[in-house]
Structure formats: structure tokens, C-alpha cells
Amino acid sequence: MSEPSAPDGVPSVVSLGPTPPPPRRGRYVVVGAATLAVMLVAGAAALPMLTDEETRVQRETSGGLAAVVTYDDLRVDHTQEDVTYPMTPPAGGPHDPVWLECGAYDEPVRDENAVHDLEHGAVWIAYDPDLGAAAVKALAKELPQNGIMAPYPGLPAPVVVTVWGRQLRLDGPDDARLERFLAAFGHSETAPEPDASCAGGSTDPQGGHPPDGTPV
């Protein structure tokens, strides 16, 4: 039997069998979404590690603290001898077994004793002896409870604030970076003995040593 012919002017269509089902796109969408979820979880897990690694750098370079000098791998041994430190004032290193009592001193303190305070997490604010009385008074108001303050002959700046392993030269007591430095480092963040303090130390600026530095 002959196939019926299409009307004139209408193209004929030859059937190739049953129409195949449409592609199952849903399966690929589900797989793609699952893959994306895994990637997001992995990224979220890695984020804390990146944040922890970058926190210290961000903290030190933000808020005008890019000038903070960092000293790493400082020794923590005790000695009663005088020590020649590579920075002024010292920011850590070998130090006297005796630390200084917290507070503001009106005469220079012995480096070796003050460094012991730094080990205990104290802040050391040193200032040029030529700083005026009003400026010294203003500076004393910024001194944390766990801190010492004293004039320092030969200081390389009007004011230098130091904690263990960190130091910043300031233009004076009204330098806004002092407050930022204390906020970033003034709570024993870098100290070898963060749970200690300057409380109970010697009230003698020389730490019980005579002026020539010879132990008593």
C-alpha cells in the first residue's frame, strides 16, 4: 500500500521512531549545587586560618601603627650583670631577677630591671628628661595599671612606648598613636609571662643596685 502523500506545498516529515525523553537536567543541577556547597564549606573552614595568620599584621599596620618596630626571639634569661641592649630603650632580652614596682618614676630606671617588667606584660613609657611638667603629667594619665614610666636620657624621640618585643617612637604625650598602641599591645599580648604584672616589684629605680650597677 502506498503512503498517503502530503498536500501540495506542505513538506513531508519522516518519523524516526518514538520521541526521546527530554534531558534530565535536574540531576546536574543537584550535583552542581552539592559541589558548590562543599566548596563553600571548605572555604569557610580555611577562613579562620587565614584570619588568624593575618590578624597580627592587620592590627600592627592599622590605626597608624605601621611604625611599630618588632623584635623577635628575645632571650628571657636572668642576669645581675649590666646588659648592652641593641635598642633604646630595650624591648626585651636578658634581665635582672628583680623587677620594678608599677608606677611613674621621676628619675631614670635601670634597664635590666625594667626589662623584667616587660617580661611580666608591663608597658614601659619612657620620655625625654626635657619634657615639660605639664606634658609629663598628661603622659602619666595614659599609663596603664600594669606599667612603669620614667625619664630616659638619650631617648631617640620625645616619648617611646615599649612592651616586650614591640616599640613605638612618639612625637609627644598627645600623639594619638599612644592610645592605639596601648589598645593593641597594652594587655600582655606579647609578654613571655602574660599572667604576671609589675605589682610587688622593687620601688628603687635601680632595682636594689647601687648607681655603679654592682649587685648588692
C-alpha positions as CSV (number, residue, x, y, z in Angstrom):
1,M,0.0,0.0,0.0
2,S,1.4,3.4,-0.9
3,E,1.9,6.0,1.8
4,P,-0.5,8.9,1.6
5,S,1.1,11.9,0.0
6,A,1.3,15.3,1.7
7,P,-0.8,18.0,0.3
8,D,0.9,20.2,-2.3
9,G,3.1,22.8,-0.7
10,V,3.4,21.1,2.7
11,P,6.9,19.4,3.5
12,S,6.7,15.8,4.4
13,V,8.2,14.6,7.8
14,V,9.6,11.1,8.2
15,S,9.2,9.6,11.7
16,L,12.4,8.1,13.2
17,G,10.7,6.3,16.0
18,P,9.4,7.3,19.4
19,T,10.4,10.8,20.6
20,P,13.2,10.5,23.2
21,P,12.6,11.9,26.7
22,P,14.0,15.4,27.4
23,P,17.4,15.5,29.1
24,R,17.4,15.1,32.9
25,R,18.8,18.5,33.8
26,G,17.6,18.3,37.4
27,R,20.3,15.7,38.2
28,Y,23.1,18.0,37.0
29,V,21.6,21.0,38.9
30,V,21.6,18.9,42.2
31,V,25.2,17.7,41.6
32,G,26.4,21.3,40.8
33,A,24.7,22.7,43.9
34,A,26.2,19.9,46.1
35,T,29.7,20.7,44.7
36,L,29.2,24.4,45.4
37,A,28.2,23.7,48.9
38,V,31.3,21.6,49.5
39,M,33.5,24.4,48.2
40,L,31.8,26.9,50.4
41,V,32.2,24.8,53.5
42,A,35.9,24.2,52.6
43,G,36.4,28.0,52.1
44,A,34.7,28.7,55.4
45,A,37.0,26.2,57.2
46,A,40.1,27.9,55.7
47,L,39.0,31.4,56.5
48,P,39.8,31.2,60.3
49,M,43.3,30.1,59.5
50,L,43.8,33.0,57.1
51,T,42.3,35.4,59.6
52,D,44.5,34.1,62.5
53,E,47.6,34.4,60.3
54,E,46.8,38.0,59.2
55,T,45.3,39.4,62.4
56,R,48.6,40.5,63.9
57,V,49.8,42.2,60.7
58,Q,46.5,44.0,60.2
59,R,46.5,45.1,63.8
60,E,50.0,46.5,63.7
61,T,49.6,48.3,60.4
62,S,46.1,49.7,61.0
63,G,45.4,52.8,63.1
64,G,48.7,54.4,62.4
65,L,50.8,51.6,63.9
66,A,52.9,50.9,60.8
67,A,55.9,52.5,62.6
68,V,55.8,49.9,65.4
69,V,59.2,48.1,65.5
70,T,59.1,44.3,66.2
71,Y,61.8,42.4,67.9
72,D,61.6,38.6,67.8
73,D,63.4,35.8,69.5
74,L,64.4,37.8,72.6
75,R,66.2,36.0,75.3
76,V,64.5,35.6,78.7
77,D,67.3,34.6,81.0
78,H,68.2,36.4,84.2
79,T,71.5,38.1,85.0
80,Q,72.7,40.6,87.6
81,E,75.2,42.0,85.2
82,D,74.7,45.1,83.1
83,V,73.4,44.3,79.6
84,T,74.2,46.1,76.4
85,Y,70.9,46.1,74.5
86,P,70.6,46.7,70.8
87,M,67.7,49.0,71.0
88,T,66.9,52.2,73.1
89,P,65.1,51.7,75.4
90,P,65.4,47.9,75.5
91,A,62.4,45.9,74.4
92,G,63.4,42.6,75.9
93,G,66.3,40.3,76.4
94,P,68.4,39.2,79.4
95,H,67.3,41.0,82.5
96,D,67.7,41.3,86.3
97,P,65.9,38.9,88.6
98,V,64.3,41.9,90.3
99,W,61.5,43.8,88.5
100,L,60.3,47.3,89.3
101,E,57.0,48.3,91.1
102,C,54.3,49.7,88.8
103,G,54.0,53.5,88.6
104,A,55.6,56.7,87.4
105,Y,59.2,57.4,88.5
106,D,60.8,60.9,88.5
107,E,64.3,59.6,87.7
108,P,65.7,57.1,85.2
109,V,65.2,53.4,86.0
110,R,67.7,50.7,85.4
111,D,67.2,49.0,82.0
112,E,67.8,45.5,83.3
113,N,65.1,45.8,85.9
114,A,62.6,47.5,83.6
115,V,63.0,44.7,81.0
116,H,61.9,42.2,83.7
117,D,58.7,44.3,83.9
118,L,58.2,43.9,80.2
119,E,58.5,40.2,80.6
120,H,55.6,40.4,83.0
121,G,53.5,42.1,80.4
122,A,54.0,45.7,81.6
123,V,54.0,48.8,79.4
124,W,57.1,51.0,79.7
125,I,56.7,54.6,78.8
126,A,60.0,56.5,78.5
127,Y,60.2,60.2,77.9
128,D,62.8,62.8,77.2
129,P,64.0,64.4,80.5
130,D,63.5,67.8,78.9
131,L,59.8,67.2,78.5
132,G,57.8,69.9,80.3
133,A,56.0,69.2,83.6
134,A,52.5,69.6,82.0
135,A,53.4,67.1,79.3
136,V,54.8,64.6,81.8
137,K,51.5,64.9,83.8
138,A,49.5,64.3,80.7
139,L,51.6,61.3,79.9
140,A,51.1,59.8,83.3
141,K,47.4,59.8,82.8
142,E,47.9,57.4,79.9
143,L,50.0,54.9,82.0
144,P,48.2,51.6,82.4
145,Q,48.0,50.0,85.8
146,N,50.4,47.4,84.7
147,G,53.1,49.8,83.6
148,I,56.1,51.9,84.5
149,M,57.0,55.4,83.4
150,A,60.3,57.3,83.8
151,P,62.6,59.9,82.1
152,Y,65.2,58.4,79.8
153,P,68.4,60.3,78.9
154,G,69.4,60.0,75.3
155,L,66.0,58.9,74.1
156,P,65.7,58.9,70.3
157,A,62.2,60.6,70.4
158,P,60.3,62.8,72.8
159,V,58.4,59.7,74.0
160,V,58.9,56.0,73.4
161,V,56.4,53.3,74.4
162,T,57.6,49.7,74.8
163,V,56.2,46.3,75.5
164,W,58.0,43.0,75.2
165,G,59.1,42.8,71.5
166,R,57.3,45.9,70.3
167,Q,58.3,49.6,70.4
168,L,57.0,52.8,69.0
169,R,58.6,56.3,68.9
170,L,56.1,59.1,69.6
171,D,56.1,62.8,69.0
172,G,54.8,63.6,72.5
173,P,52.1,62.7,75.0
174,D,49.4,64.0,72.7
175,D,50.4,61.6,69.9
176,A,47.2,59.7,69.0
177,R,49.2,56.6,68.3
178,L,49.9,56.1,72.0
179,E,46.3,55.2,72.7
180,R,46.2,52.9,69.7
181,F,49.4,51.2,70.7
182,L,48.1,50.6,74.2
183,A,44.8,49.2,72.7
184,A,46.8,46.8,70.5
185,F,49.6,45.7,72.8
186,G,48.9,47.0,76.3
187,H,47.4,43.8,77.7
188,S,50.4,41.4,77.8
189,E,49.7,40.3,74.2
190,T,53.4,39.7,73.5
191,A,54.8,39.0,77.0
192,P,56.5,35.7,77.9
193,E,54.7,35.8,81.2
194,P,51.3,37.3,80.4
195,D,49.8,36.3,83.8
196,A,52.3,38.2,85.8
197,S,52.5,42.0,86.4
198,C,54.8,44.7,87.8
199,A,53.0,44.6,91.2
200,G,55.3,43.6,94.1
201,G,58.5,44.8,92.4
202,S,61.2,47.0,93.8
203,T,60.4,50.7,94.4
204,D,64.1,51.5,93.9
205,P,64.7,52.9,90.4
206,Q,68.0,51.0,90.4
207,G,66.3,47.8,91.4
208,G,68.3,47.5,94.6
209,H,71.6,48.1,92.8
210,P,73.9,50.9,93.6
211,P,74.5,53.6,90.9
212,D,77.6,51.8,89.5
213,G,75.4,48.7,88.7
214,T,77.2,46.4,91.1
215,P,74.8,44.0,92.8
216,V,74.3,44.5,96.5
